[in-house]
Amino acid sequence: MDKTDRAILDALQKDSSRPMAELAEAVMVSPSACHRRVRALEERGVIEGYVARLDPHRLGLAVEVLVEITLTSQNREAMDTFETAVGGFDDILECHLMSGQADYLLRVAASDLEQFDTLHRNCLARLPGVSAMHTSFVLRRIKRMTGYPVGRG
């Protein structure tokens, strides 16, 4: 991956909705060369897809919650069962296998505490193999991820 590919990736992470001609102009290559490079990055799996970044508050999701999960067992079967179950709940936005005290860190969003209570009862409490769950409420987001640093290398 060269400097131009990195510039393309950086520009796409900032705004993937712009036309190819604008993207090409921003990274100073021809539109056809830019298109070929984007397609190659997609084919190599560097670009996994395109999504819109939404404002959770404007969607009515005012409560963001981080949930640390500890399993009763860390054997492969228990972990696979838990991970499969997590994949079945759209309300779980992210799930990370962790090192440290907790086995997993989940991120969920809700409109209010009442909806989180419902989500807790109908989703989180039904996850298999959980021995402990510690919940932290996000008071305020300081910095939101807008992309990976691609300018290095």
N, C-alpha and C positions, 0 to 999 in steps of 0.2 A: 504494500500500500504506500503510495507516494504522497507528496505534499498536496497535489490536486485532489486526490481521493479524500484526504483528510479535510480539505476545505469544503468539498461537496458534502461530506457527512456532517460537518459543523453547521453548514447552511441549512441542510435538511432538518436537523434537529431543532433549529430556531424557527423554521417555517417550511413545512413539507408541502404546503398547499400552493406555493408559487409555481407559475408555469416554467417549463424546462428552459425556455429562452431567458427568463430572468435569472434562473439558477446558473445557467451557463455564463451569463454576463457577470454575475457576482463572483464567480470563481475564475473568470478570465479564460474560458475555453469556448470553442464553437458549440452550438447547440447539439450537433450530431455527436461530437466527442463526449460531451457531458452526458447525453442519453446513453451512449455505449458504456461509459464508466458507471453510471447509476445501475444499469441493467447487470453489469458484471458484479457490482457490490451486492445486488439482490440475489443473484445466482450463487454467489459464494456464501450467502447467509449472513453477511455483515449487516445488511439491512433486512430485518425480519418482517417488516410491514410498516404501515402508516396508520396513525391514530390521531384523533382530535384530543387535545388536552382540555378537560372540562373543569369548570369552577364548582367545587362541591357545594359551596354555600348557595349558589344560584340554583342548584338542583335540590335545595332543601336539606342537604346533608351537613348539618352544623356540628355534629359530634364525630370526632375521629378518635379511634381507640386502638391502642396497641395491647395485645394479649400475649403474655408469655405462657407457654404450655410445657409441662413436664409430663412425660409418659410414664406408665407403670413399668414398662420394659423398653429397652433400647435395641431389642433384637430386630432383625430385618423384617420379619413378618409383622410385628407391631408397628414399625415405622411405615411400611408399605400400606398397611390397612389404614393408618391415620392419614397419610398423604392422599390416598384414593378418596377417603371421605371428605377431606378438605376441598378437593377438586370438584365435588358435587354441590358446593354451596357458593352461589354467586355473591352472597353477602360478604364472604371472605375475599378481600381485595388482593391481599398478598400473603404468602406463607414462606417463611425462610427457615431452613434447618440451621441451627445455631450451635456454636461451641459455648461453653460456660455453664451456668446453672440451669437455664431452661433449654429444652430440646428444640422448641420451635418458637418463632415470633410471628404472630398474625397481625394484620392491619385490617380493620373493619371501619365502616362509616354508617352512621344512623342519623335520622332527622332530629332525634331528641333522646333523652334518657329512657323514656317509655318504650320507644322503638328498639333501643339497645337492649332493654330488659327482655323484650320479645325475641330479639335475635339471639340473646344469650340462652334463653330457655329452649328455643326451637332449633338452634344451630350449634352453638358452641358447647352447650351441655350434652349434646348428643354425639360429640366426636368420640370415637372409640379409643380406649386405652389411656385416657387422661387421668393422671394422679393429682395434678395441681395446675391451677390456672390463676395467674396474677394479671390484673387489668390496670392499665394506666390510661388516663384520659389526656389527650393532647389539648393543652390550654390555648396555644397559639403556634402556628407554623411560622418559623423564622425564615427558612429557605426551602424552596421546593425544587426538586430535581427537574431540570429542563433538558438534560442530555448528558452523555458521557464526555469526558475531556478527550478529544481526538487530535488535538494540535501537536501532541508529542509523538516522537518516534522516528 
